[in-house]
Amino acid sequence: MTDSTKHGAEGSINSARLAALLDKLVAIDLDLKPIYKVGEEAPLVVVTADAIAQACDVLHSAIADVRNIIQEVDGLLYRPGDASARRKSP
């Protein structure tokens, strides 16, 4: 069985998963943009603590997604038993 068949659709690294991650990051950017628009001529926008908390929740979710993707990539690149997995620590 190949690695691509070992991973289910929801566990595989694919464009839909990466697009979902990008959507989360864009949502965070849009939610927090009124805060960091320093030096731009823009109307004053008040962002509530609740909006910031929600953006932080999405950011934590995105970080978890990135961590999972990295672990999957590492698992594909360095499977136990492969010669490449036996590299020496620095």
Rosetta blueprint (number, residue, H / E / L):
1 M L
2 T L
3 D H
4 S H
5 T H
6 K H
7 H L
8 G L
9 A L
10 E L
11 G L
12 S L
13 I L
14 N L
15 S H
16 A H
17 R H
18 L H
19 A H
20 A H
21 L H
22 L H
23 D H
24 K H
25 L H
26 V H
27 A H
28 I H
29 D H
30 L H
31 D H
32 L H
33 K H
34 P H
35 I H
36 Y H
37 K L
38 V L
39 G L
40 E L
41 E L
42 A L
43 P L
44 L L
45 V L
46 V L
47 V L
48 T L
49 A H
50 D H
51 A H
52 I H
53 A H
54 Q H
55 A H
56 C H
57 D H
58 V H
59 L H
60 H H
61 S H
62 A H
63 I H
64 A H
65 D H
66 V H
67 R H
68 N H
69 I H
70 I H
71 Q H
72 E H
73 V H
74 D H
75 G H
76 L H
77 L H
78 Y L
79 R L
80 P L
81 G L
82 D L
83 A H
84 S H
85 A H
86 R H
87 R L
88 K L
89 S L
90 P L
